[in-house]
């Protein structure tokens, strides 16, 4: 879906099912040259589902990879097909084509603001990275947009403010 192959059970992850009204087209490919890159899955055909959202995206957005098209090698994010540290924007999508998350990777490391979204489009989580070394601030939100938690850290350890709307707790660590 949206240029990412879907295999058995894929659409059951986190209840991210695709609905009929989300589908622009469905194409079955049996050409051995086109299925060869998935031979590790022992497939004889591939079904490509194109969502309405994907079909309406400009090519400049379509070429931006998803983290599902990447893997971590030597602690760096790399696009699977070339296995070199990636630099640029990434965008993740729910199976229905709606944006699930986005951010930037520099030389294989998360950098800057990274967002995750609920299916309704509201932000669910915001992280700020500094060259992949550590998360400086993490915000999580309820589906209605209200802040759920604020966590500050340094060198992968709590450092600074920690607030949770869930428990009404506020803690400061230094």
C-alpha positions in Angstrom: 0.0 0.0 0.0 1.3 3.4 -0.9 4.4 1.7 -2.5 5.1 -0.4 0.6 4.6 -4.2 0.1 2.0 -5.7 2.4 2.4 -9.3 3.5 0.2 -11.7 5.5 -1.0 -10.1 8.7 0.4 -6.7 7.8 -3.0 -4.9 7.8 -3.8 -6.3 11.3 -1.0 -4.3 13.0 -2.5 -1.8 15.4 -5.9 -2.1 13.7 -4.8 0.0 10.8 -7.2 -1.7 8.4 -7.9 -0.1 5.0 -11.5 0.5 4.0 -13.0 0.1 0.6 -13.7 3.8 0.3 -9.9 4.5 0.8 -9.0 2.4 -2.4 -8.2 4.1 -5.7 -7.0 0.9 -7.5 -6.0 -2.7 -7.0 -3.5 -4.4 -9.3 -2.1 -7.9 -9.2 1.4 -8.4 -10.6 2.7 -11.9 -11.5 5.7 -10.8 -13.7 8.7 -12.8 -12.3 11.0 -9.8 -12.8 8.8 -7.6 -10.6 8.2 -10.2 -7.9 11.9 -11.3 -7.8 12.8 -8.6 -5.2 10.4 -10.3 -2.8 11.6 -13.9 -3.3 12.6 -14.2 0.3 8.8 -14.2 1.0 8.2 -17.0 -1.5 5.6 -15.1 -3.5 4.3 -15.7 -7.0 2.2 -12.6 -7.2 1.9 -9.2 -5.5 -1.2 -7.2 -5.1 -0.6 -3.4 -5.2 -3.3 -1.4 -3.5 -3.2 2.3 -4.3 -5.1 4.6 -1.9 -7.0 7.7 -2.9 -4.6 9.8 -0.8 -1.6 8.3 -2.5 -3.0 8.8 -6.0 -3.6 12.5 -5.2 -0.1 13.1 -3.9 2.4 15.0 -6.1 5.4 13.0 -7.2 7.6 15.2 -5.0 5.9 13.8 -2.0 5.7 10.2 -3.3 9.5 9.9 -3.5 9.9 10.6 0.2 10.6 7.3 1.9 8.8 5.8 4.9 10.7 4.4 7.8 9.2 1.1 6.9 11.4 1.2 3.8 14.4 1.6 6.1 16.5 -0.5 8.5 19.1 0.4 11.1 22.7 -0.6 10.2 25.5 0.4 12.6 23.1 2.6 14.6 22.1 4.6 11.5 18.8 4.6 9.5 19.4 3.3 5.9 17.1 2.9 3.0 16.9 -0.9 2.5 17.6 -0.9 -1.2 21.0 0.9 -1.0 22.0 0.4 2.7 23.7 3.8 2.9 22.9 6.2 5.8 19.9 8.2 4.7 19.6 12.0 4.8 16.4 13.8 4.2 12.7 13.8 5.1 10.6 10.7 5.9 6.9 10.3 6.0 5.0 7.3 7.4 1.4 6.6 6.4 -1.5 4.5 7.8 -2.7 1.9 5.4 -5.5 4.2 4.3 -2.9 6.7 3.0 -3.3 9.2 5.9 -0.1 10.6 7.4 1.1 8.6 10.5 4.3 10.4 11.2 7.1 12.5 9.7 10.5 13.9 10.5 14.1 14.4 9.2 17.1 12.1 9.2 20.6 13.5 8.8 23.4 11.1 8.0 21.3 8.2 9.3 20.4 9.9 12.6 17.1 11.4 13.7 17.3 15.1 13.9 15.0 18.0 14.7 11.2 17.7 15.2 9.5 14.3 14.7 5.7 14.0 14.8 3.3 11.0 15.1 -0.4 11.5 14.3 -3.7 9.9 15.3 -5.9 8.8 12.5 -8.0 11.9 13.0 -4.9 14.0 12.0 -4.1 15.4 15.4 -0.6 15.1 16.7 -0.1 12.1 19.2 3.6 12.6 19.9 6.3 15.2 19.3 10.0 14.4 19.8 12.9 16.7 19.3 16.2 15.0 18.5 19.7 16.4 18.3 21.7 14.4 15.7 20.2 11.2 17.0 22.2 11.5 20.2 19.2 12.0 22.6 15.7 13.2 22.9 15.6 16.6 24.3 11.8 17.0 24.8 9.0 14.6 24.3 5.4 15.7 24.2 2.5 13.3 24.0 -1.1 14.4 23.4 -4.6 13.0 23.8 -6.6 12.5 20.6 -8.4 15.8 21.3 -5.1 17.7 21.2 -4.7 18.3 24.9 -1.1 17.7 26.3 -0.8 14.3 28.1 2.8 14.3 29.1 6.0 16.5 28.9 9.3 14.7 29.4 12.7 16.4 29.2 15.8 14.3 29.0 19.5 14.7 28.3 21.9 11.9 27.2 19.0 9.4 27.2 18.2 10.1 30.9 15.4 12.1 32.5 16.7 15.6 33.1 14.5 18.7 33.7 10.7 18.7 33.6 8.4 15.7 33.7 4.7 16.4 33.8 1.8 14.1 33.3 -1.8 15.2 32.9 -2.9 11.6 33.5 -1.9 11.6 37.2 -1.6 15.4 37.7 2.0 14.7 38.8 4.8 17.2 38.2 8.4 16.3 38.9 11.6 18.2 38.3 14.9 16.2 37.9 18.3 17.8 37.4 
